[in-house]
Every structure is written in C-alpha cells, then in structure tokens.
Amino acid sequence: MATKVVDLVYWRSLTRTGVVFTGLVVVLASMFQLSAITVLSHLLLGLMCLTFSLRLYYKLLELVHWNPDEDTVAVVESVVLHIAFALTELKRLIFIDSVVDSFKFVVFLYLLTYVGGATNGLTLVIAGVINAFSVPLLYRKQQVRIRRLSRSIRTSTKRIKNTRPRQSNELEKMMKKKMMMSLFSHTRNLMSVA
C-alpha cells in the first residue's frame, strides 16, 4: 500500500495521480462554497451508492457461486487494522494512558489553536495536498541543487558554532577585566575616603 502512495506522489502513473490529485483539490475547494456538513453528506451518499452497488454485485456473484479473491480480503483487513490502530492510539492519548504522550498531544492541540486562529484550516489542508504532490517531484528533479544548498547551510552553521565559543570566551575575559577594574577603583575610592 505504501508503494502505491509513493507511486501517486511521484506521478509515476499520470492518469491515476491526476485523478486522485484533481479529486482531492476539487473536494477541498468545494468545501469553500458549501458547508463541511453538506460536503460530508454528499461524500457519504456517494460512498453509500458505491458500496450498495458493490454489495449487490457480490450478492449476484454469490448466486453464481463465485468467491472474492484473497487480495480484496487482505486490503479490507489492512484498512480495518489501520483504523483500529488509529482509534486505539487516540483513546490512549485522550484517556491519559501515558502522561508524557498525552502532554505532547495537548501541546500539539494547543499549538494547533494558534495555527487555526491565523489561517483557515481548509487552506492548510489544500496547501498540504498540493505540497504532498509537488515537493517530492521537485526534490527528485532538483536533488543536486538542494543537496549543494543544504551542504552550504550546514558548513555555515558549523562555522558559526565554532566561532561562538571563541567570541564568548573573549567576551567573558573582557567582562572579568572590567569587573576587576571596577572593583579596584571602588576599593581605591573607599580607601581614599577613610
């Protein structure tokens, strides 16, 4: 299943990726015009029409004594396992099974309130979908330039980290010298008054 997602993201099958990408963007853009409840109900109605027709098809095939292949059963089992894992993980986080993980989840949700206040969530989802379909392809085509740039940034960062201790040592010596001079002059002033 992961290889199919990678194939979609890297545009290996143009027609399949085009259909998925266009469908996602159209559904998300339609949510700007219609309420989320309306879009959800229409999606679920479409899904019910599809599942009803598939169920009818399989019932007809059962009458003819045909069994579904093992691949279909394996895919359904995989989807059910992923959904069950996600629900179990959410239950674990919400009911504080692990304090540290639940605290991380709370911090994540709190940060999401700031993101939600600054932007529309739907805009972020559309931007995420567009990035998911364009960034991997861009990286693959511009891999040499991106690696050269990241190498340059890494060397600059190392250079800055290496010069910082020297500068802080020099600053520390200068501060000690100033403090000693100030202490010395203060002591001399006290001695002259007495």
C-alpha positions in Angstrom: 0.0 0.0 0.0 2.9 2.4 0.8 4.4 1.8 -2.7 1.1 2.8 -4.2 1.1 6.1 -2.3 4.7 6.7 -3.3 3.8 6.0 -7.0 1.0 8.6 -6.6 3.2 11.2 -5.0 6.0 10.8 -7.6 3.5 10.9 -10.5 4.6 7.5 -11.9 1.1 6.9 -13.4 0.0 10.3 -14.7 -3.7 9.4 -15.2 -4.1 7.8 -11.7 -2.2 10.6 -10.0 -4.1 13.2 -12.0 -7.5 11.7 -11.0 -6.5 11.5 -7.3 -4.9 14.9 -7.1 -7.8 16.6 -9.0 -10.4 14.8 -6.9 -8.8 15.9 -3.7 -8.4 19.5 -4.7 -12.0 19.7 -6.1 -13.4 18.2 -2.9 -11.4 20.6 -0.7 -12.2 23.6 -2.9 -15.9 22.7 -2.8 -15.8 23.0 0.9 -15.1 26.7 0.5 -18.5 27.1 -1.2 -20.5 24.5 0.7 -20.5 23.8 4.4 -18.5 20.9 5.7 -21.7 19.0 6.7 -23.1 19.3 3.1 -19.8 18.1 1.6 -19.6 15.3 4.1 -23.1 14.2 3.5 -22.6 14.2 -0.3 -19.4 12.2 0.0 -21.1 9.7 2.3 -24.1 9.5 -0.1 -21.7 8.8 -3.0 -19.9 6.2 -0.9 -23.2 4.5 0.0 -24.2 4.4 -3.7 -20.8 2.8 -4.5 -21.0 0.3 -1.6 -24.6 -0.6 -2.3 -23.8 -1.3 -5.9 -20.8 -3.4 -5.0 -22.8 -5.3 -2.4 -25.4 -6.1 -5.0 -22.7 -7.2 -7.4 -21.2 -9.5 -4.9 -24.6 -10.9 -4.0 -25.2 -11.7 -7.6 -21.8 -13.3 -7.9 -22.6 -15.4 -4.7 -25.7 -16.7 -6.5 -23.4 -17.8 -9.3 -21.0 -19.4 -6.7 -18.0 -17.1 -7.2 -15.7 -16.3 -4.2 -13.9 -13.0 -3.9 -10.1 -13.2 -4.3 -7.7 -13.1 -1.4 -6.3 -9.6 -2.4 -9.6 -7.9 -1.7 -9.9 -9.6 1.7 -6.3 -8.6 2.5 -6.9 -5.0 1.6 -10.0 -4.8 3.7 -8.2 -6.4 6.7 -5.4 -3.9 6.3 -7.7 -0.9 6.3 -9.6 -2.2 9.3 -6.3 -2.7 11.2 -5.1 0.8 10.4 -8.4 2.3 11.6 -8.4 0.2 14.7 -4.8 1.3 15.5 -5.7 5.0 15.0 -8.7 4.7 17.3 -6.7 2.8 19.9 -4.0 5.5 19.8 -6.5 8.3 20.1 -8.1 6.5 23.1 -4.7 6.1 24.7 -3.9 9.8 24.3 -7.3 11.1 25.4 -7.6 8.9 28.5 -4.0 9.6 29.5 -2.5 6.1 29.4 0.9 7.7 29.2 1.2 11.1 30.8 4.2 12.2 28.6 2.5 11.3 25.4 -0.8 12.9 26.4 1.1 16.0 27.4 2.7 16.1 24.0 -0.7 15.7 22.4 -2.1 18.5 24.5 0.8 20.8 23.5 0.2 19.8 19.8 -3.5 20.6 20.1 -2.7 23.9 21.8 -0.3 24.9 19.0 -3.0 24.0 16.5 -5.3 26.6 18.1 -2.8 29.3 17.1 -2.5 27.9 13.6 -6.3 27.8 13.4 -6.6 31.3 14.6 -4.1 32.6 12.0 -5.3 30.6 9.0 -8.3 28.7 7.7 -7.8 25.0 8.3 -9.1 24.2 4.9 -6.5 26.4 3.3 -3.8 24.4 5.2 -5.3 21.1 4.0 -5.3 22.3 0.4 -1.8 23.6 0.7 -0.7 20.2 2.3 -2.3 18.2 -0.6 -0.6 20.4 -3.2 2.7 20.1 -1.4 2.4 16.4 -1.0 2.0 16.0 -4.8 4.6 18.6 -5.8 7.5 18.7 -3.3 8.7 15.1 -3.8 8.8 15.6 -7.6 10.5 18.9 -7.2 13.1 17.3 -4.9 13.8 14.5 -7.3 14.3 16.9 -10.2 16.4 19.4 -8.3 18.2 17.0 -6.0 21.7 18.1 -6.8 21.0 21.8 -6.2 19.1 21.1 -3.0 22.0 18.9 -1.6 24.5 21.6 -2.6 22.4 24.2 -0.8 21.9 22.1 2.3 25.7 21.3 2.4 26.4 25.0 2.2 24.0 25.8 5.1 25.5 23.0 7.2 29.0 24.3 6.8 27.9 27.9 7.6 26.2 26.6 10.7 29.3 24.7 11.8 31.4 27.8 11.2 29.1 30.0 13.3 29.1 27.4 16.1 32.9 27.2 16.1 33.3 31.0 16.3 30.8 31.4 19.0 32.8 29.8 21.8 35.9 31.9 21.0 33.8 35.1 21.0 32.1 34.2 24.2 35.5 33.4 25.9 36.8 36.7 24.8 33.7 38.5 26.0 33.9 36.6 29.3 37.6 37.7 29.8 36.7 41.3 28.9 33.8 41.3 31.4 36.0 39.9 34.2 38.7 42.5 33.4 36.0 45.3 33.6 34.6 43.9 36.8 38.1 43.7 38.4 38.8 47.3 37.3 35.5 48.5 38.7 36.1 46.6 41.9 39.7 48.0 42.1 38.5 51.6 41.5 35.7 51.2 44.0 38.1 49.9 46.7 40.5 52.7 46.0 37.7 55.3 46.4 36.7 53.7 49.7 40.3 53.8 50.9 40.7 57.5 49.9 37.6 58.4 51.8 38.8 56.7 55.0 
